[in-house]
Amino acid sequence: MTFQHSFLIQIISASTSFLASLVIMIMIKRATLTTPYRRLIFGLSAADVIHSVGMITGPYAPPKGLSTCPWAVGNTGTCVANGLFNAGGSIGVALYLLSLSLYFFLKLTRKMSDTDFCRLFEKKMHFLIIAFVFSFNLTALLTDSFNPLPTGVVCQLARFPPGCALYPEVVGECTRGASHAMNLVYVLYYGVLPASLIGVTVFMVLLIRSAMYSERIYTLDADGPMRRRSPAGNFLNCIFCWYFEQNQRDNESDANYVLRLYRRETVTQASLYIGFFLISNIISLIVTMLNLAGVYDMPIAFKYIASFLYPLMGFFNILIYCRPKVQKFRFEHPEMSWILSFFLVVKAGVEVPDESVDPHALTVRCCCFPMEKPNHTELSNESYEPESSSYGVFPFYY
C-alpha cells in the first residue's frame, strides 16, 4: 500500500460518517427537537456533516499541479472552501461534544431538569458555538490561512506553498498565510481542540466518579456477596455481563433501584460518546502536531489509522444514539441480532420498530439486572422479589 491509499481510506470513512450523521439529523427532525439531548445531538450531527464534506473533498480541493497533492484538481478558491468546511466542522463537533458532556454531567450529578438546562445553558451554548465558528472562519479567511496541508489530505491551517515556513531556501518564501495574524489563528484552533479533549475527559471522569459513589453507597448498604465486591467491580461487572446475581435486588427499594439503573445507563451513554470522540481525535491530533513540527517520517500504518478513525465520528454517533432503542427492541425480540436490530431501528426512524410500543414511554433493557416489565404505575418504596426469568427495563429519556 502507498501513502495515497490513505486518501481512499479517508474518503470512505468520511462518506460513511456523512450518511450516518445525515440520517440522525433527518430522524431527529421528524421526531421534533423536543429535548436538549436531541437538539445537542442534532447540532453535533450537523457539524459532522459539514466536516465530513470537507474530508470527502479534501484530496481533490488543493490547487492542481502540486507535487504534494497528487489528487488535486482544484484551485485556491476550492481550497479555501474546503478549509472552511474542515475547520468549522471540526470545531463544531468538538464544542458540541463538550456541551453534550456538560449536559450529561448536570443531568446526573446536579439532577438538573431539561427546562432549567435549556434556560441556563443550552441557548447560550448554541449561540456561542455558532458565533465562535463564524468568527474563527472569518479570521482565517482574512489572513489567507486556509491552504493545502503538506500531506495533501485536506486544506487546513497552513502556509503556502507547502513547506515554505520550514524550508524557504528549497520551496521559496510563503505567499499565503505569512502574516503574524496567522499565529493567532493557530492558537485559537489548536487551543480549542485540545481544550475540548481535556474538557470531555474531565466530565467523563466526574461522571464515572459519581457512578462509583452511588455504587459505594449501595455496596455498603447491601448484604451477602454484594458487600464483598468493590464499587468499581460492581459497576464494571454490570457493564460487561448479560446476567446478574438475583440478590442484586435484595434490600433495595424500587425507586432506588431504578435511580441506580438510570445513573448507570446515563454514564454508559455519555462514556460512549466521549470515548469514541477521544479515540477519533487523539491519533489525528498527534499526527497533525508532528506535521506542524516538520516531522513527516512516521509509520505509514499510523497515517492509515488516523485517516480511518478521524472522519468516522458520525458513524460512531449513530451507533450510540440508536443503542437504547436497539436494546429495547432486542428485549422484545431476543431472537434478533444486534446488527439486524440496528438496521430495523434506523429503518423505523431511529425508533423501536414495534407498533405495540408506546413511543411516549419507551423503555430500555438493562441487561445486567433482573426486573419485571414496568406497568407505567408509580414505583413503590417497598422492595420485591422479581422473577428470575425477567430482564431489567426502566424508563429512559434518550
C-alpha positions as CSV (number, residue, x, y, z in Angstrom):
1,M,0.0,0.0,0.0
2,T,1.2,3.5,-0.8
3,F,0.5,6.8,1.0
4,Q,-2.2,7.7,-1.5
5,H,-4.3,4.8,-0.1
6,S,-4.8,6.9,3.0
7,F,-6.8,9.3,0.7
8,L,-9.1,6.5,-0.2
9,I,-9.5,5.3,3.4
10,Q,-10.3,8.9,4.4
11,I,-13.0,9.3,1.7
12,I,-14.7,6.0,2.6
13,S,-14.7,6.8,6.3
14,A,-15.9,10.3,5.8
15,S,-18.7,9.2,3.4
16,T,-19.9,6.7,6.0
17,S,-19.9,9.3,8.7
18,F,-21.7,11.8,6.4
19,L,-24.5,9.4,5.7
20,A,-24.8,8.4,9.4
21,S,-25.0,12.0,10.6
22,L,-27.5,12.9,7.9
23,V,-29.7,10.0,9.0
24,I,-29.6,11.2,12.6
25,M,-30.5,14.8,11.6
26,I,-33.4,13.7,9.4
27,M,-34.8,11.3,12.1
28,I,-34.4,13.8,14.9
29,K,-36.1,16.5,12.8
30,R,-39.0,14.2,12.1
31,A,-39.3,13.3,15.8
32,T,-39.2,17.0,16.6
33,L,-36.4,18.7,18.6
34,T,-38.2,18.4,21.9
35,T,-35.3,17.8,24.4
36,P,-31.9,19.4,24.9
37,Y,-30.4,15.9,24.3
38,R,-31.9,15.7,20.8
39,R,-31.0,19.3,20.0
40,L,-27.4,18.9,21.0
41,I,-27.1,15.6,19.0
42,F,-28.7,17.4,16.1
43,G,-26.1,20.2,16.3
44,L,-23.3,17.6,16.7
45,S,-24.5,15.7,13.6
46,A,-24.8,18.9,11.6
47,A,-21.2,19.8,12.4
48,D,-20.1,16.3,11.5
49,V,-21.9,16.6,8.1
50,I,-20.0,19.8,7.4
51,H,-16.7,18.2,8.5
52,S,-17.4,15.0,6.5
53,V,-17.9,17.1,3.3
54,G,-14.6,18.7,3.9
55,M,-12.9,15.3,4.4
56,I,-14.5,13.8,1.4
57,T,-13.5,16.6,-1.0
58,G,-10.1,17.2,0.8
59,P,-7.8,15.3,-1.5
60,Y,-9.3,17.0,-4.6
61,A,-9.6,20.6,-3.3
62,P,-6.0,21.9,-3.4
63,P,-4.7,23.7,-6.5
64,K,-3.9,21.4,-9.3
65,G,-0.2,20.7,-10.1
66,L,1.2,20.5,-6.5
67,S,3.6,17.6,-6.1
68,T,2.4,17.1,-2.5
69,C,-1.2,16.8,-3.6
70,P,-1.4,14.1,-6.3
71,W,-5.2,14.0,-6.4
72,A,-5.7,17.8,-6.6
73,V,-7.9,19.2,-9.3
74,G,-9.0,22.5,-7.7
75,N,-7.6,26.0,-7.3
76,T,-7.1,28.5,-4.5
77,G,-10.9,29.1,-4.2
78,T,-11.8,25.4,-3.8
79,C,-9.0,25.0,-1.2
80,V,-10.3,27.9,0.8
81,A,-13.9,26.5,0.7
82,N,-12.5,23.1,1.8
83,G,-10.7,24.7,4.7
84,L,-13.9,26.5,5.8
85,F,-15.7,23.1,5.9
86,N,-12.9,21.3,7.7
87,A,-12.1,23.9,10.3
88,G,-15.7,24.9,11.0
89,G,-16.9,21.3,11.2
90,S,-14.1,20.0,13.4
91,I,-14.5,22.9,15.9
92,G,-18.3,22.5,15.9
93,V,-18.0,18.7,16.6
94,A,-15.6,19.4,19.5
95,L,-17.7,22.1,21.1
96,Y,-21.0,20.3,20.7
97,L,-19.4,17.2,22.3
98,L,-18.2,19.3,25.1
99,S,-21.7,20.7,25.5
100,L,-23.2,17.3,25.5
101,S,-20.7,16.2,28.2
102,L,-21.8,19.1,30.3
103,Y,-25.5,18.2,29.8
104,F,-24.8,14.6,31.0
105,F,-22.8,15.9,33.9
106,L,-25.5,18.3,35.1
107,K,-28.3,15.8,34.5
108,L,-26.7,13.1,36.5
109,T,-24.8,14.9,39.3
110,R,-27.0,18.0,39.8
111,K,-30.3,16.5,38.8
112,M,-31.0,19.4,36.5
113,S,-34.2,19.3,34.6
114,D,-34.3,19.8,30.8
115,T,-36.2,23.1,31.3
116,D,-33.5,24.5,33.6
117,F,-30.7,23.3,31.4
118,C,-32.3,25.0,28.3
119,R,-32.9,28.2,30.2
120,L,-29.5,28.4,31.9
121,F,-27.1,26.8,29.4
122,E,-28.4,25.4,26.1
123,K,-29.4,28.6,24.2
124,K,-26.1,30.2,25.2
125,M,-24.2,27.2,24.0
126,H,-25.8,27.1,20.5
127,F,-25.1,30.9,20.1
128,L,-21.5,30.7,21.3
129,I,-20.6,27.7,19.2
130,I,-22.1,29.2,16.0
131,A,-20.5,32.7,16.8
132,F,-17.1,31.2,17.5
133,V,-17.1,29.0,14.4
134,F,-18.2,32.0,12.2
135,S,-15.6,34.4,13.8
136,F,-12.8,31.8,13.5
137,N,-13.5,31.1,9.9
138,L,-13.8,34.8,9.1
139,T,-10.4,35.5,10.7
140,A,-8.8,32.6,8.9
141,L,-10.3,33.7,5.7
142,L,-9.0,37.3,6.0
143,T,-5.5,36.1,6.9
144,D,-5.2,33.6,4.0
145,S,-4.8,30.8,6.5
146,F,-6.6,28.0,4.5
147,N,-4.0,26.3,2.3
148,P,-3.1,22.7,1.4
149,L,-1.5,20.6,4.2
150,P,1.9,19.2,3.2
151,T,0.4,15.7,3.4
152,G,-2.2,16.6,0.7
153,V,-5.2,15.1,2.6
154,V,-7.2,18.3,3.0
155,C,-6.9,22.1,3.0
156,Q,-6.4,23.4,6.6
157,L,-4.5,25.9,8.5
158,A,-1.1,26.0,6.7
159,R,1.2,28.3,4.9
160,F,1.6,28.2,1.1
161,P,3.4,26.8,-0.7
162,P,3.7,23.7,1.4
163,G,6.9,23.6,3.4
164,C,7.7,27.3,2.9
165,A,7.9,28.0,6.6
166,L,10.5,25.3,7.3
167,Y,12.4,25.1,4.1
168,P,12.2,28.6,2.4
169,E,15.5,28.0,0.6
170,V,14.0,24.9,-1.1
171,V,10.4,25.8,-1.9
172,G,10.6,29.6,-1.7
173,E,9.0,32.2,0.5
174,C,5.5,31.9,1.7
175,T,2.9,33.7,-0.4
176,R,-0.2,32.9,1.7
177,G,-0.6,32.7,5.4
178,A,2.7,34.5,6.1
179,S,1.2,37.3,8.3
180,H,1.7,37.3,12.0
181,A,-2.0,37.3,12.5
182,M,-2.0,33.6,11.4
183,N,-0.3,32.8,14.7
184,L,-3.5,33.9,16.4
185,V,-5.5,31.6,14.2
186,Y,-3.1,28.7,15.0
187,V,-3.5,29.4,18.8
188,L,-7.3,29.5,18.5
189,Y,-7.7,26.3,16.5
190,Y,-5.0,24.2,18.2
191,G,-6.2,25.6,21.6
192,V,-9.9,24.8,21.2
193,L,-9.5,21.2,20.1
194,P,-7.1,20.1,22.9
195,A,-9.1,22.1,25.4
196,S,-12.3,20.3,24.3
197,L,-10.5,16.9,24.6
198,I,-9.4,17.8,28.1
199,G,-12.9,19.1,28.9
200,V,-14.8,16.0,27.8
201,T,-12.2,13.8,29.6
202,V,-12.7,15.7,32.8
203,F,-16.5,15.3,32.5
204,M,-16.2,11.6,31.8
205,V,-14.0,11.2,34.9
206,L,-16.5,13.1,37.0
207,L,-19.4,11.1,35.7
208,I,-17.7,7.8,36.4
209,R,-16.7,9.1,39.9
210,S,-20.4,9.9,40.6
211,A,-21.4,6.4,39.4
212,M,-18.7,4.9,41.6
213,Y,-20.0,6.9,44.6
214,S,-23.6,5.6,44.1
215,E,-22.2,2.1,43.8
216,R,-20.3,2.6,47.0
217,I,-23.4,3.7,48.9
218,Y,-25.3,0.7,47.5
219,T,-22.5,-1.8,48.3
220,L,-22.2,-0.5,51.9
221,D,-26.0,-1.0,52.3
222,A,-26.1,-4.4,50.6
223,D,-25.8,-7.8,52.3
224,G,-24.2,-11.0,51.3
225,P,-21.8,-11.3,48.3
226,M,-22.6,-7.8,47.1
227,R,-21.0,-6.4,50.3
228,R,-17.7,-8.1,49.4
229,R,-17.5,-6.5,45.9
230,S,-15.8,-3.2,45.4
231,P,-17.9,-0.3,43.9
232,A,-15.8,-0.3,40.7
233,G,-16.1,-4.1,40.4
234,N,-19.8,-3.9,40.9
235,F,-20.2,-1.2,38.2
236,L,-17.9,-2.8,35.6
237,N,-19.5,-6.2,36.3
238,C,-22.8,-4.7,35.3
239,I,-21.5,-3.2,32.1
240,F,-19.9,-6.3,30.7
241,C,-22.3,-9.0,31.9
242,W,-25.6,-10.3,30.5
243,Y,-27.0,-11.7,33.7
244,F,-26.5,-10.7,37.3
245,E,-27.0,-12.3,40.7
246,Q,-30.5,-12.5,42.0
247,N,-29.5,-10.9,45.3
248,Q,-28.7,-7.6,43.5
249,R,-32.2,-6.6,44.3
250,D,-32.2,-7.7,47.9
251,N,-32.8,-4.9,50.5
252,E,-33.3,-2.2,47.8
253,S,-36.4,-0.2,47.1
254,D,-37.8,0.0,43.6
255,A,-37.2,3.8,43.5
256,N,-33.5,3.4,44.4
257,Y,-33.1,0.5,42.0
258,V,-34.5,2.5,39.0
259,L,-32.4,5.5,40.0
260,R,-29.3,3.5,40.1
261,L,-30.1,2.0,36.7
262,Y,-30.8,5.4,35.3
263,R,-27.4,6.7,36.6
264,R,-25.6,3.7,35.1
265,E,-27.2,4.0,31.7
266,T,-26.5,7.7,31.6
267,V,-22.9,7.1,32.4
268,T,-22.6,4.4,29.8
269,Q,-24.2,6.6,27.1
270,A,-22.0,9.6,28.0
271,S,-18.9,7.5,28.2
272,L,-19.6,6.0,24.7
273,Y,-19.9,9.5,23.1
274,I,-16.9,10.8,24.9
275,G,-14.7,7.7,24.5
276,F,-15.2,7.4,20.7
277,F,-14.6,11.1,20.4
278,L,-11.3,10.7,22.1
279,I,-10.4,7.7,20.0
280,S,-11.3,9.5,16.8
281,N,-9.3,12.6,17.6
282,I,-6.2,11.8,19.6
283,I,-4.2,10.0,16.9
284,S,-5.1,12.6,14.3
285,L,-4.1,15.4,16.7
286,I,-0.8,13.7,17.3
287,V,-0.1,13.3,13.6
288,T,-1.1,17.0,13.0
289,M,1.2,18.2,15.7
290,L,4.1,16.2,14.3
291,N,3.4,17.6,10.9
292,L,3.4,21.1,12.2
293,A,6.8,20.4,13.8
294,G,8.1,19.3,10.5
295,V,8.1,15.6,11.3
296,Y,6.6,13.7,8.3
297,D,8.6,10.5,8.5
298,M,6.3,8.2,10.6
299,P,5.0,4.7,10.2
300,I,2.5,4.5,7.3
301,A,0.2,2.4,9.4
302,F,-0.1,5.3,11.8
303,K,-1.3,7.5,9.0
304,Y,-3.8,4.9,7.8
305,I,-5.3,4.6,11.3
306,A,-5.6,8.4,11.6
307,S,-7.2,8.5,8.1
308,F,-9.7,5.8,9.1
309,L,-10.7,6.9,12.6
310,Y,-10.7,10.7,12.4
311,P,-13.6,11.1,9.9
312,L,-15.7,8.3,11.4
313,M,-17.3,10.2,14.3
314,G,-20.7,10.3,12.7
315,F,-20.8,6.5,12.3
316,F,-20.0,6.1,16.0
317,N,-22.6,8.6,16.9
318,I,-25.5,6.8,15.1
319,L,-24.5,3.5,16.8
320,I,-24.5,5.2,20.2
321,Y,-27.7,7.2,19.6
322,C,-29.6,4.1,18.4
323,R,-28.2,1.9,21.2
324,P,-31.1,2.4,23.7
325,K,-33.7,1.7,21.0
326,V,-31.8,-1.4,19.8
327,Q,-31.7,-2.6,23.4
328,K,-35.4,-2.1,23.8
329,F,-36.2,-3.9,20.6
330,R,-34.0,-6.8,21.4
331,F,-35.7,-7.1,24.8
332,E,-39.0,-7.5,22.9
333,H,-37.4,-9.7,20.3
334,P,-34.4,-11.6,21.9
335,E,-34.0,-13.7,18.8
336,M,-32.8,-10.7,16.7
337,S,-29.1,-10.0,16.4
338,W,-27.8,-6.6,17.4
339,I,-26.8,-5.7,13.8
340,L,-30.2,-6.6,12.3
341,S,-32.0,-4.8,15.2
342,F,-29.9,-1.7,14.5
343,F,-30.9,-1.7,10.8
344,L,-34.6,-2.1,11.7
345,V,-34.4,0.7,14.3
346,V,-32.8,3.0,11.7
347,K,-35.4,2.0,9.1
348,A,-38.2,2.8,11.6
349,G,-36.8,6.3,12.0
350,V,-34.4,5.6,14.9
351,E,-37.4,4.4,17.0
352,V,-38.4,1.0,18.2
353,P,-39.9,-0.8,15.2
354,D,-42.9,-2.2,17.1
355,E,-46.4,-0.6,16.8
356,S,-47.4,-2.1,20.1
357,V,-44.8,0.1,21.9
358,D,-46.0,3.4,23.2
359,P,-43.5,5.9,21.6
360,H,-44.0,8.3,24.6
361,A,-43.0,5.8,27.2
362,L,-40.0,4.0,25.7
363,T,-38.1,1.7,28.0
364,V,-34.7,0.3,27.5
365,R,-33.3,-3.0,28.6
366,C,-30.6,-3.1,31.1
367,C,-29.1,-6.5,30.6
368,C,-27.5,-6.8,33.9
369,F,-30.5,-6.6,36.3
370,P,-33.5,-8.9,36.6
371,M,-36.6,-6.8,36.9
372,E,-40.2,-7.0,35.9
373,K,-41.5,-5.0,32.9
374,P,-42.9,-1.7,34.1
375,N,-46.7,-1.3,34.0
376,H,-46.4,2.5,34.0
377,T,-47.7,2.8,37.5
378,E,-45.9,4.6,40.3
379,L,-42.9,2.8,41.7
380,S,-43.4,1.9,45.3
381,N,-40.8,2.2,48.0
382,E,-41.3,-1.5,49.0
383,S,-38.7,-4.0,47.8
384,Y,-39.9,-7.0,46.0
385,E,-38.5,-10.2,44.6
386,P,-38.5,-10.2,40.8
387,E,-38.9,-13.4,38.7
388,S,-35.6,-15.0,37.8
389,S,-36.5,-15.2,34.1
390,S,-37.3,-11.5,33.7
391,Y,-34.9,-8.8,32.4
392,G,-34.3,-5.3,33.7
393,V,-36.0,-2.4,31.9
394,F,-36.6,1.2,33.1
395,P,-37.8,4.5,31.6
396,F,-35.1,6.1,29.5
397,Y,-35.2,9.7,28.3
398,Y,-33.0,9.4,25.2
